[in-house]
Amino acid sequence: MREYVFTRPDRATMERILAQEPAGPGGVILRLAWLAGLTRDEIAQLRWEQVSFLDSRLELPDRMVPLAPELRSYLWRRYERHAEESPFAAASSRDGRPLRPESISRLARTALDRGGQTGVRLMDLRHDWIIRQLETQDWPAVARISGVEVAALQARFAAFVPEKKPAARAETAQVDEFKLWKVLQAERDTPAGLALWLTWQLGLQAVEIISLTWDQVDFAENVLRLPDREVSLTNAAHRLLLDTRRRQADCGPHVLLTAQSRRPLDLPRLSRITRAALIRGGMEHVSLRDLRRDETREDEDAKILDLAARRGPVSRGEIMTLLGLSKTAVYGRLRRLTDLGRLVRVGGKYYLPGTVVPPEEQPAAVVGYLEQAGFAYRQDICGLLRIEPRQCTLLLKRMVAAGALAQDGQKYFLPPPEERKAE
């Protein structure tokens, strides 16, 4: 990759330019770019409600940017003067409307040229801010506040901070499934969240995600009918797609739409929003591609399923020993395999599908058996459901407490119809 080249502004000159721009929109534009690293579009869209003076930060859609004391003071003075005129931090001085991106570029160009920084662009101010952050913080921390993933930061800016050696990036980054699960939960109602689910759980490629249309989603058969294959939906993916369909009932054929304009996502936008979601969740080193091709995960899945096939139900502790992973990491893997339908969880045990009656079907199975047999002992129910005695005891206690079963000593039977309650 060729070296990234840009023109760094002179610090003393920039401070003089800012002093000469105390009140106009040009001043706020330059400050937001050079002192907070905002892009042109972010400057145009920044609202006062996103400026947290209490926490000294800008609360952008994809990240939190700390406010330097001088920028916080400047924005507070501007807020007191202009907040009632416009909800936008960089608004037109004539009518209070948000500045158009081209107007922002023109105002910045005029102010920089007037101050002698003729070779410096607005984008250079943001990049200079990133370099200054890298001089005092590590790569992941700067990724979180800049919205740029670690690999891209290192490729573009490593030459400007030679003392900060870039960490070698594996061909496929290791995915922390617990962190990913938290990201998926936090982003579940967003286009980024749905894209992450479709990648992580269903293995879809980015181009397949942006091309996905509702006529390819078969809710009745629980599959995605892609041009070259069919992909079974997990329970979680089914729910997310169904919720998305309800929210955008009249928004056209595409599944993934932008949050504001409701237009189909393109690849650059998909990359930006998913990268931002991962960075917000502390997964700076992970890309969308990594979620799809995690070979380590596939190998670990195979080991878990093989152990369950050889020994019957397995516990989290047994998987911890098998894989040498923490309790949290193993929980993430078992949770995902359960959601994919490759394991069935009953209490603290995990079974292969077909080797146990799923929990949601167990009460009905017990009632059906007792309608035929009249009564049963615990061991009879254990054999019927193919679960362990402890799990069976918990189920029977719950059904008795709910009034769905009656107990006489060690016998279980159905109460009279007029007293019977559904589990």
TIROPA-388328 format. One record per atom (N, C-alpha, C): x negated, y, z; residue in three letters. Coordinates in steps of 0.02 Angstrom, whole numbers, plus 50000, padded with zeros to 5 digits. Example, Ala and Ser with C-alpha at 12.3 -4.5 7.8 and 13.67 -1.06 7.14 Angstrom:
REM TIROPA-388328
493404971650390ALA;493854977550390ALA;493404983550390ALA;493584988850354SER;493164994750357SER;493555000250394SER;
This chain:
REM TIROPA-388328
499584994050000MET;500005000050000MET;499565006250000MET;499725011049955ARG;499315017149952ARG;499435021450015ARG;498925025450030GLU;498965029650089GLU;499515034950081GLU;499885035850134TYR;500415040850132TYR;500095047750143TYR;500265052550099VAL;499965059150101VAL;500505064350112VAL;500395068850158PHE;500845074550166PHE;500445080350195PHE;500755086050195THR;500415092150220THR;500615093550291THR;500135093050337ARG;500295094450406ARG;500305102050418ARG;500815104450451PRO;500835111650466PRO;500315113550518PRO;500095119750515ASP;499635122350565ASP;500045124250627ASP;499835121650685ARG;500215122650746ARG;500285130050764ARG;499745133750763ALA;499775140850782ALA;500215144850734ALA;500165143150670THR;500575146650621THR;501315145050631THR;501475138650646MET;502165136750657MET;502445140250719MET;502045140850771GLU;502285144350831GLU;502425151650816GLU;502005154750773ARG;502125161650754ARG;502755162350711ARG;502865157550666ILE;503465157650624ILE;504095157050667ILE;504075152550716LEU;504655151550759LEU;504795157850800LEU;504265161250821ALA;504355167450859ALA;504685172850816ALA;504555172450751GLN;504845177450705GLN;505555175550685GLN;505785169550703GLU;506445167150685GLU;506845165550749GLU;506995170750789PRO;507295169350855PRO;508045167850853PRO;508405170050801ALA;509135169650806ALA;509475166750744ALA;509195167650686GLY;509525165450624GLY;509535157950615GLY;509915155550566PRO;509945148350553PRO;509275145350533PRO;508835149450500GLY;508185146850482GLY;507785144650543GLY;507855148350597GLY;507495146650658GLY;507715140050688GLY;508375138850690VAL;508615132650719VAL;508435126750674VAL;508435127850609ILE;508245122450562ILE;507515120350574ILE;507075125250575LEU;506365123550585LEU;506245120250652LEU;506575122650704ARG;506475119850771ARG;506725112650775ARG;507315111350746LEU;507585104550750LEU;507145099650710LEU;506835101950656ALA;506405097650617ALA;505725096650650ALA;505415102150674TRP;504725101750699TRP;504685099750772TRP;505195101550812LEU;505175100050884LEU;505605094050904LEU;506025091550857ALA;506435085750874ALA;506435080450819ALA;506105081850762GLY;506045076750711GLY;506675075050673GLY;507145079650668LEU;507775078350633LEU;507685078850558LEU;508045074750521THR;508055075250448THR;508525080850427THR;508505082450363ARG;508935087750337ARG;509675086150349ARG;509875079950335ASP;510585078150344ASP;510775078350418ASP;510315076250462GLU;510465076450534GLU;510545083550559GLU;510145088150532ILE;510215095150551ILE;510895097750529ILE;511095096050468ALA;511735098450441ALA;512325095850482ALA;512265089750509GLN;512835086550542GLN;512825087450618GLN;512295090250646LEU;512235090750719LEU;512765095250749LEU;513155092550796ARG;513665096350831ARG;513435097850903ARG;513725103050931TRP;513535104751000TRP;513705099151049TRP;514225095351035GLU;514405089751080GLU;513865084351081GLU;513415084351031GLN;512865079551031GLN;512245082151067GLN;512265088251089VAL;511705091151126VAL;511855090551201VAL;511505085951234SER;511615084951305SER;511105089151344SER;511325094951367PHE;510875099251405PHE;510735096151474PHE;511215092451500LEU;511125089251565LEU;510565084051563LEU;510565079951509ASP;510065074651503ASP;509465076651461ASP;509475082851435SER;508935085451392SER;508785080751334SER;509305079551293ARG;509205075251235ARG;509735076651183ARG;509575074751121LEU;510055074851066LEU;510335067851058LEU;510985067251058GLU;511305060651055GLU;511545059550983GLU;511095057150940LEU;511245055950870LEU;511595049150862LEU;511915047950806PRO;512265041550797PRO;511815035450804PRO;511175036050784ASP;510745030150784ASP;510195030350836ASP;510145035750875ARG;509605036050925ARG;509705042050971ARG;509315042051026MET;509295047551073MET;508605050951066MET;508605057551055VAL;507985061251046VAL;507885065851106VAL;507335065051143PRO;507215069451201PRO;507085076551178PRO;507345081351216LEU;507245088351201LEU;506655091151240LEU;506185094051203ALA;505635097651237ALA;505935103651273ALA;505645105751329PRO;505925111351368PRO;506045117651327PRO;505565119351282GLU;505655125551243GLU;506235124851194GLU;506335118951166LEU;506895117951120LEU;507555117951158LEU;507555114851217ARG;508165114851257ARG;508365121951275ARG;507895126151295SER;508045133051314SER;508305136851254SER;507995135751196TYR;508205139251135TYR;508925137251117TYR;509065130751118LEU;509735128451100LEU;510255130851150LEU;510075131351213TRP;510555133751262TRP;510745141051249TRP;510245145151233ARG;510395152151217ARG;510835152551154ARG;510675148451106ARG;511085148451044ARG;511785145951058ARG;511845140951101TYR;512505138251119TYR;512935143651152TYR;512645147351199GLU;513025152551233GLU;513275157851185GLU;512895159251133ARG;513085164551086ARG;513565162051031ARG;513505155751010HIS;513845153650948HIS;514315147650956HIS;514345144451014ALA;514745138351021ALA;515485139551006ALA;515745145451024GLU;516445146851011GLU;516585148350937GLU;516065150150901GLU;516145151750830GLU;516145145550786GLU;515765140550806SER;515705134450764SER;515495128650808SER;515745122650793PRO;515525116750830PRO;514845114150808PRO;514565117050754PHE;513935114750727PHE;513345118950752PHE;512805115550767ALA;512215119050794ALA;511885123250741ALA;511865120850678ALA;511575124650623ALA;512135126750577ALA;512475132150594ALA;513055134450556ALA;512885140750517ALA;513285142050466SER;513205148150427SER;513335154250471SER;512915159250466SER;513005165350506SER;513595169450480SER;513845168050419ARG;514395171750391ARG;515075169050413ARG;515175162450406ASP;515845159750418ASP;515855154050469ASP;515285152250498GLY;515265147150550GLY;515325140050523GLY;515345139250458ARG;515395132450430ARG;514715128950432ARG;514715122250431PRO;514065118750430PRO;513685120450366PRO;513045121150372LEU;512625122650314LEU;512575116550269LEU;512605117650204ARG;512505112250156ARG;511775110250156ARG;511615103850142PRO;510915101750141PRO;510465106050098PRO;510705108050038GLU;510285112149995GLU;510165119050025GLU;510645121550063SER;510555128050097SER;510025127350152SER;510035121650186ILE;509535120450238ILE;508835120350208ILE;508765116950152SER;508105116750118SER;507885123750097SER;508345127650070ARG;508175134350046ARG;507975138950104ARG;508345138750159LEU;508175142850217LEU;507505140950247LEU;507385134350251ALA;506745132050278ALA;506165134250232ALA;506275133450167ARG;505755135450119ARG;505595142850124ARG;506105146950130THR;506005154150135THR;505605155950198THR;505795152950255ALA;505445154550318ALA;504725152050317ALA;504605146150289LEU;503925143450286LEU;503485147550239LEU;503765149450181ASP;503375153450135ASP;503205160250164ASP;503685163250198ARG;503575169750229ARG;503025169450282ARG;502965163650314GLY;502465162950366GLY;501805160250341GLY;501745159050276GLY;501105156750249GLY;501025149150243GLY;501545145350259GLN;501515138050255GLN;501825135850188GLN;501525138150133THR;501825137050068THR;501805129750045THR;501335125950069GLY;501275118950048GLY;501645114050093GLY;501975116650145VAL;502315112350194VAL;503055111850177VAL;503305105650176ARG;504015104450163ARG;504395103250229ARG;505055103550224LEU;505455102150283LEU;505325095150309LEU;505245090350264MET;505105083450285MET;504435082850320MET;503955087150299ASP;503305087050332ASP;503355088850406ASP;503825093250423LEU;503915095250492LEU;504135089250534LEU;504605085250508ARG;504825079250543ARG;504245074350551ARG;503855073450498HIS;503305068650501HIS;502755071050548HIS;502645077450552ASP;502165080050600ASP;502405078750671ASP;503055079450683TRP;503345077850749TRP;503225070450766TRP;503325066050717ILE;503215058850730ILE;502485057550749ILE;502015060750713ILE;501315059650729ILE;501155062250799ILE;501425067850818ARG;501305070550885ARG;501595065750938ARG;502155062550925GLN;502425057750972GLN;501975051650977GLN;501695049450921LEU;501255043650921LEU;500605044950959LEU;500425051250965GLU;499815052851002GLU;499895051751077GLU;500515051351101THR;500625050551173THR;501055044451191THR;501375041151141GLN;501815035451155GLN;501635029551110GLN;501875023651129ASP;501725017751088ASP;502195017251029ASP;502055012650984TRP;502445011850923TRP;503185010550936TRP;503365005750980PRO;504075004450991PRO;504455010551019PRO;504125014351063ALA;504465020251092ALA;504615025351038ALA;504135026550993VAL;504245031350939VAL;504765028750890VAL;504765022150879ALA;505285019250835ALA;505975020750862ALA;506065020250928ARG;506715021350958ARG;506955028550951ARG;506495033350956ILE;506715040350954ILE;506705043250884ILE;506355040050837SER;506325042550768SER;506805039050722SER;507025033050740GLY;507465029250696GLY;507095025650640GLY;506435025150645VAL;506035021750595VAL;505755015350626VAL;505835009650592GLU;505605003450622GLU;504845003350628GLU;504584999350673VAL;503864999350688VAL;503444998050627VAL;503634993150586ALA;503224991450528ALA;503164997450480ALA;503705001050470ALA;503685006950426ALA;503265012550457ALA;503335013550523LEU;502915018550556LEU;502175016950548LEU;501995010750558GLN;501285008850553GLN;501025009550482GLN;501445007650433ALA;501225008150364ALA;501115015450343ALA;501525019950369ARG;501505026850347ARG;501045031250388ARG;500995029850454PHE;500655034750498PHE;500045032050534PHE;499865025750523ALA;499275023050559ALA;498645026950544ALA;498575029550483ALA;497965033150465ALA;497895039750503ALA;498455042350529PHE;498435048750564PHE;498315047950639PHE;498355041850664VAL;498215040450734VAL;497755034350737VAL;497125035150714PRO;496675029350707PRO;496525025850773PRO;496595029550829GLU;496465026250893GLU;497025021550914GLU;497595021950880LYS;498175017650897LYS;498195012050846LYS;497905006350863LYS;497845000750816LYS;498524997550805LYS;498744997050742PRO;499384993750730PRO;499364986450750PRO;499894984150782ALA;499944977050799ALA;500084973050736ALA;499764967350731ALA;499884962950673ALA;500594960450676ALA;500944961050620ARG;501644958950617ARG;501684952050586ARG;502004947450619ALA;502084940850591ALA;502524941250529ALA;502434936250484GLU;502834936150423GLU;503574936150440GLU;503754932550493THR;504434932750518THR;504414934550592THR;504704940050611ALA;504684942150681ALA;505084937250725ALA;504824936250786GLN;505184932050833GLN;505804935750858GLN;506374932450855VAL;507004935550874VAL;507174933850946VAL;507254939050987ASP;507474938151056ASP;508244937651054ASP;508494931551063GLU;509214930551052GLU;509634933951106GLU;509374934751166PHE;509754938251217PHE;509834945651199PHE;509284948751178LYS;509334955751156LYS;509804956351096LYS;509744951651049LEU;510164951850990LEU;510894951151009LEU;511044946751056TRP;511734945951078TRP;512014952451106TRP;511604956051145LYS;511834962451172LYS;511944967551117LYS;511504967451066VAL;511604971951009VAL;512254970350973VAL;512384963850962LEU;512984961850927LEU;513614963850965LEU;513594963351031GLN;514174965351071GLN;514264972951069GLN;513714976651073ALA;513764983951073ALA;513994986651005ALA;513834983150951GLU;513974985550884GLU;514564981950851GLU;514944978150888ARG;515424973650858ARG;515964977150816ARG;516114983450831ASP;516634987050794ASP;516354991650741ASP;515724990850723THR;515404995250674THR;515204991250613THR;515114994650555PRO;514864991150495PRO;514194987750508PRO;513764990950547ALA;513114987850562ALA;513204981350601ALA;513664981350650GLY;513774975350689GLY;514034969650646GLY;514504971050602LEU;514764965750559LEU;514224963050513LEU;513804967450486ALA;513264965250442ALA;512774960750480ALA;512614962650542LEU;512164958450583LEU;512474951650596LEU;513124951450612TRP;513454945050623TRP;513434940750560TRP;513584943650503LEU;513594939850441LEU;512904937150423LEU;512384940950441THR;511704938650428THR;511494933250477THR;511594934650541TRP;511334930250594TRP;511724923650596TRP;512374923950593GLN;512764917850602GLN;512914914250538GLN;512974917850482LEU;513174914650420LEU;512624914350368LEU;512074917850381GLY;511504917450335GLY;511594921150270GLY;512034926150267LEU;512144929850206LEU;511554934450191LEU;511404935250127GLN;510894940050106GLN;511194947050103GLN;510754952050104ALA;510994959050104ALA;511424960550044ALA;511224958149985VAL;511624959649925VAL;512294956149928VAL;512334950349961GLU;512984946949969GLU;513434950750017GLU;513134953850067ILE;513524957550117ILE;513844963750085ILE;513454967650048ILE;513744973750020ILE;514224972149963ILE;514174966249932SER;514614964349877SER;515244960649901SER;515264958949965LEU;515814954849991LEU;516484958649986LEU;516984955249958THR;517654958149951THR;518154953849989THR;518734956850003TRP;519224953350044TRP;519514947150008TRP;519514947049942ASP;519764941049908ASP;519294935149914ASP;518684936449939GLN;518214930949952GLN;518284928150023GLN;518664931550065VAL;518754929450134VAL;519404925450139VAL;519344919050150ASP;519924914650157ASP;520034913250231ASP;520484917250262PHE;520604916350333PHE;520954909750347PHE;521384907550301ALA;521754901250312ALA;521294895250315ALA;520814895050269GLU;520344889450266GLU;519704890750306GLU;519644896850333ASN;519074898650375ASN;518414898250338ASN;518394900850277VAL;517774900750237VAL;517704907250199VAL;517074908850180LEU;516924913950131LEU;516794910550065LEU;517124912550013ARG;517034909549947ARG;516594914149905ARG;515934913049912LEU;515444916949874LEU;515384914249804LEU;515094917949757PRO;515054915549688PRO;514694908949680PRO;514184907549723ASP;513794901449714ASP;513884896249768ASP;514294897749820ARG;514384892949873ARG;514954895149919ARG;515154890649963GLU;515634892250015GLU;515284892050083GLU;515444896850125VAL;515134897450191VAL;515674897050244VAL;515624892250290SER;516114891650343SER;516044897450392SER;516614899950415LEU;516614905450463LEU;516554902750534LEU;516154905950575THR;516164904450647THR;516774907850678THR;516934905850739ASN;517504909050773ASN;517394916550781ASN;516774918450799ALA;516624925550810ALA;516674929450745ALA;516394926750691ALA;516414930150627ALA;517134930750602ALA;517524925550613HIS;518234925650594HIS;518594931350630HIS;518484932050695ARG;518814937250734ARG;518594944150711ARG;517944945050699LEU;517694951550679LEU;517964953550610LEU;517984948850564LEU;518244950350498LEU;518994951950502LEU;519354948250544LEU;520064949550551LEU;520194956450581LEU;519804958250632ASP;519874964950662ASP;519694970350611ASP;519174969250572THR;518974974050521THR;519524974850468THR;519824969350449ARG;520354969550399ARG;520954973750424ARG;521114973050487ARG;521664976850516ARG;521514984250518ARG;520894986050532ARG;520704993050538ARG;520694996550470ARG;520534992950417GLN;520484996050352GLN;520964992850302GLN;521594992650322ALA;522114989150283ALA;522174991950213ALA;522104998450203ASP;522215001550138ASP;521585004950112ASP;521015001950123CYS;520385005250105CYS;520015002050047CYS;520364998050007GLY;520044995249948GLY;519804988149959GLY;519484985249908PRO;519314978049909PRO;518694976249949PRO;518234980849961HIS;517604979049993HIS;517674978450069HIS;517294973850097VAL;517324972550169VAL;516914977650207VAL;516304979050185LEU;515864983750220LEU;515934990750190LEU;516164995350232LEU;516265002250210LEU;515885006950257LEU;515705012750230THR;515395017850272THR;515905020250325THR;515645022450382ALA;516095024250437ALA;516505030450423ALA;516235035250387GLN;516585041650377GLN;516975041850312GLN;516625040750256SER;516955041450190SER;517345035250169SER;517245029650204ARG;517585023350188ARG;517435021150118ARG;516815022050096ARG;516595019650031ARG;516165013450041ARG;516105009249989PRO;515685003249996PRO;514965004950013PRO;514665001050057LEU;513965002050075LEU;513515000150016LEU;512955003850009ASP;512435001649963ASP;511854998850004ASP;511354996049970LEU;510804992750005LEU;510404997650050LEU;510235003650026PRO;509865008150071PRO;510255009950134PRO;510915011250127ARG;511305012850185ARG;511365006850233ARG;511455000850204LEU;511484994850246LEU;510844994050285LEU;510274995050252SER;509634994350286SER;509574999450342SER;509785005650330ARG;509715010950381ARG;510145009450442ARG;510775007650431ILE;511215006850489ILE;511045000750530ILE;510834995350497THR;510654989350535THR;509984990350571THR;509524993850538ARG;508884995250571ARG;509004999650632ARG;509435004750625ALA;509585009150682ALA;509895005250739ALA;510355000650724ALA;510664996650776ALA;510154992350813ALA;509694989350775LEU;509184985150806LEU;508714989250848LEU;508534995150824ILE;508084999550863ILE;508425001750927ILE;509075003450923ARG;509435005350984ARG;509424999751035ARG;509424993651012GLY;509424987851057GLY;508734985651078GLY;508214989451062GLY;507534987651082GLY;507224982251039GLY;507464981450977MET;507194976250932MET;506854979750873MET;506354983850888GLU;506024987950838GLU;505664983850785GLU;505424977950804HIS;505014973850759HIS;505434969350714HIS;506084969250723VAL;506514964550687VAL;506864968050630VAL;506894964650573SER;507254967250515SER;507844962650500SER;508284964950456LEU;508854960850436LEU;508624954250406LEU;508074954550369ARG;507804948550338ARG;507584943450390ARG;507294945950445ASP;507064941450498ASP;507644937450528ASP;508224940550534LEU;508794937050564LEU;509014931150521LEU;508904931750456ARG;509144926550411ARG;508654920750405ARG;508024922050414ARG;507524916850398ARG;507104914850459ARG;507394914850517ASP;507034913050577ASP;506924905550579ASP;506344903150554GLU;506204896050549GLU;506134892850618GLU;505864896750665THR;505794894150733THR;506474892250762THR;506964896550751ARG;507644895250775ARG;507914888850745ARG;507814887750680GLU;508074881750648GLU;507754875450677GLU;507104875850691ASP;506754870050720ASP;507014868650790ASP;507124873950829GLU;507374873050897GLU;508094870350896GLU;508494872750849ASP;509174870150842ASP;509164862650830ASP;508724860450786ALA;508684853350769ALA;508484849250831ALA;508034851850871LYS;507834848250932LYS;508404847650982LYS;508794853050989ILE;509354852951036ILE;509884847851014ILE;510054848050950LEU;510564843550924LEU;510334836350926LEU;509684835150914ASP;509424828350917ASP;509454825650988ASP;509294829851038LEU;509334827551107LEU;510054825951126LEU;510524830151105ALA;511234828851120ALA;511474822451086ALA;511214821051027ALA;511414814850992ALA;511134808651026ALA;510524809151054ARG;510204803351085ARG;510444802151156ARG;510574807651194ARG;510694806851265ARG;511404808751286ARG;511804811051240GLY;512464813251260GLY;512444820451282GLY;512884822551328PRO;512914829551348PRO;512254831951378PRO;512064838151361VAL;511444840951386VAL;511604847251426VAL;511154848951472SER;511244854851513SER;510744860251493SER;510854866251518ARG;510394871751502ARG;509694870151529ARG;509664867251589GLY;509014865551617GLY;508624860651575GLY;508974855751546GLU;508634850851503GLU;508364854151440GLU;508734859051413ILE;508494862551354ILE;507914867151371ILE;507924870051431MET;507354874151453MET;506724869951453MET;506774863851479THR;506194859351481THR;505984857351411THR;506474855951369LEU;506334853651301LEU;505964858951260LEU;506194865251264LEU;505914870451222LEU;505404874851257LEU;505354874351324GLY;504894878551360GLY;505094885851360GLY;505754887251362LEU;506004894051359LEU;506344895951425LEU;506474902351433SER;506804904751493SER;507554903051492SER;507864903751550LYS;508584902351556LYS;508984906851509LYS;508794913251506THR;509154918051463THR;509094916251390THR;508474914551369ALA;508374912851298ALA;508754906551279ALA;508754901651323VAL;509114895451308VAL;509864896651306VAL;510114900951350TYR;510824902451349TYR;511024905451282TYR;510594909951255GLY;510744912951191GLY;510784907751135GLY;510334902951135ARG;510344897751083ARG;510954893251090ARG;511114891251151LEU;511694886951161LEU;512344890651146LEU;512364896951163ARG;512964900951149ARG;513074901451073ARG;512534902451036ARG;512594903050963ARG;512804896350932ARG;512504890850954LEU;512694884250927LEU;513414882650943LEU;513644884751002THR;514344883651020THR;514804887650975THR;514624893950964ASP;515034898150922ASP;515044895750849ASP;514494892650827LEU;514464889950760LEU;514844883350754LEU;515084880650810GLY;515434874350808GLY;514984868350806GLY;514334869250819ARG;513864863650817ARG;513794860350885ARG;514024863750937LEU;514064860851004LEU;514734862851035LEU;514954858851084VAL;515564860351122VAL;515364860951195VAL;515544866551227ARG;515364867451297ARG;515934865351342ARG;515784861251391VAL;516254859451444VAL;515904860651510VAL;516094865851546GLY;515734867551608GLY;515024869351592GLY;514554866051625GLY;513854867351613GLY;513534862451566GLY;513934858351531LYS;513674853351485LYS;513854855051413LYS;513424852951367TYR;513534854151297TYR;513544847551259TYR;514064846551219TYR;514184840251184TYR;514174841451109TYR;514024836151072LEU;514124836451000LEU;514874836250984LEU;515094839750933PRO;515804839450914PRO;516014832250898PRO;516614830450920GLY;516864823750908GLY;516714818950964GLY;516254820851010THR;516084816451065THR;516434818351130THR;516834823651128VAL;517174825951187VAL;517804829651165VAL;518314829751207VAL;518904833751193VAL;518754841051212VAL;518824845751166PRO;518664852751182PRO;519074855351240PRO;518814859851280PRO;519164862451340PRO;519864865051325PRO;519944868551269GLU;520604871351255GLU;521134866051240GLU;520914859851225GLU;521384854451208GLU;521474849551266GLU;521084850351319GLN;521094845351373GLN;521754844951410GLN;522054850651432PRO;522694850151468PRO;523234846551428PRO;523294848151365ALA;523804844751323ALA;523654837351317ALA;523014835551313ALA;522834828451307ALA;523014824751371ALA;522904827851429VAL;523074824651493VAL;523834823651499VAL;524214828851482VAL;524944828351486VAL;525194822951439VAL;524934822751378GLY;525154817551331GLY;525004810551355GLY;524424809651386TYR;524254803051413TYR;524724800951469TYR;524854805751515LEU;525284804051572LEU;526004802951551LEU;526234806051498GLU;526904804751473GLU;526974797551449GLU;526434794651427GLN;526444787751404GLN;526294782851462GLN;525784784551502ALA;525554779751553ALA;525904780551620ALA;526204786151634GLY;526544787151698GLY;526104790151751GLY;525524787351763PHE;525054790151811PHE;524354788151789PHE;523854791351820ALA;523164789851803ALA;522714791651861ALA;522134788251864TYR;521614789951911TYR;521104794451876TYR;520684797451916ARG;520184801951887ARG;519774798551833ARG;519564792251846GLN;519144788951796GLN;519514787851730GLN;520174787151735ASP;520554786551673ASP;520514792951631ASP;520584798751666ILE;520554805151631ILE;519854806451605ILE;519344804451644CYS;518654805151620CYS;518554801451554CYS;518814795251551GLY;518744791451490GLY;519134794351433GLY;519734796951448LEU;520154799951396LEU;519804806051365LEU;519544810451408LEU;519244816651383LEU;518504815951367LEU;518204810451390ARG;517484809151380ARG;517054814551413ARG;517254816351474ILE;516864821251512ILE;516634818051577ILE;516194821451612GLU;515904818751673GLU;516384819751732GLU;516314815651785PRO;516774815951842PRO;516844822851873PRO;516294826451881ARG;516334833051912ARG;516754837851869ARG;516654837651805GLN;517044841951760GLN;517784839951762GLN;517914833451766CYS;518594830951768CYS;518934833151833CYS;518574832851889THR;518864834951953THR;519074842251950THR;518654846551922LEU;518814853651917LEU;519444854751875LEU;519494851151819LEU;520074851751776LEU;520714849551812LEU;520684843851845LEU;521274841151879LEU;521484845751936LEU;521014848451973LYS;521184853152028LYS;521534859252000LYS;521284861751945ARG;521584867651916ARG;522294866251892ARG;522394860451861MET;523064858751836MET;523554857551893MET;523314854551948VAL;523754853552006VAL;523934860252037VAL;523444864652044ALA;523574871252073ALA;524064875252031ALA;524044874151965ALA;524484877851920ALA;525174874751916ALA;525274868851946GLY;525924865551944GLY;526034861351882GLY;525504860451841ALA;525564856351781ALA;525504848951797ALA;525194847151855LEU;525124840251878LEU;525314839851951LEU;525494833651972ALA;525604832152043ALA;525094826852063ALA;524914826652127GLN;524404822052151GLN;524664818452213GLN;524544811852214ASP;524704807752272ASP;524094803452286ASP;523694805552335GLY;523074801952348GLY;522604802752289GLY;522434797052259GLN;521984797252201GLN;522354796752135GLN;523014796652139LYS;523424796152078LYS;523644803152055LYS;523674803951989TYR;523914810051959TYR;524504808351913TYR;525024812351917PHE;525614810951875PHE;525954817651860PHE;526434817451815LEU;526794823551797LEU;527344824851847LEU;527434831051869PRO;527994832751913PRO;528654832251874PRO;529214832351909PRO;529854832351874PRO;529894838151825PRO;530244837351769PRO;530264842551717PRO;530454849351744PRO;530934849551793GLU;531154856051817GLU;530614859551859GLU;530114855751884GLU;529574858651924GLU;528924859651885GLU;528924856951824ARG;528304856851785ARG;528154863751756ARG;527524865751760LYS;527304872051730LYS;526744870551681LYS;526704874651630ALA;526174873651580ALA;525514875951610ALA;524964872351592GLU;524294874151614GLU;524074880651582GLU;
